Amino acid sequence: MLKHTYEGQDCSLARTLEVVGERWTLLIVRSALLGVRRFDGFLASLDIARNVLTNRLARLVEAGLMERVPYQCRPLRHEYVLTPAGRDLTRSVIALTQWGDRNLPARLGPPRRAEHTGCGGEAHIELRCSHCGHEVGDEEVTMRRLR
């Protein structure tokens, strides 16, 4: 049986999964990247139970990925805005989405795509070597322990 946490593991991926590893979390981030900011908007776009959404949004705020910001005073209402750390998940969300488009394709094709706001072109995730600048293929990558 798998453990419920990754405590004691010296692994950046394990620490990341502690924050974003639950199914609804990245879907909430994806919706925020699509422009959803309000609780009812997340409910409508995700078909998620209210209590689950409340819990996940609170965890995203606690983890520093989203900020709860008032948008109306009477009655007081809040919206959820991605912080810089939350926006930093953009590449991860796009990479997972593009992996799904390639390996688990929908019959009607991709339901959405990442676009460059400057020109409307499709944005792709790529690996590039920091030393030589070469675009690196998946088969050219190895993971190496540093400690």
Secondary structure, DSSP 8 states (H G I E B T S, - for coil): ---S--TT---HHHHHHHHH-SHHHHHHHHHHHTT--BHHHHHHHHT--HHHHHHHHHHHHHTTSEEEEEEETTTTEEEEEE-HHHHTTHHHHHHHHHHHHHHS--TT--S---B-TTT--B----EE-TTT--EE-GGG-------
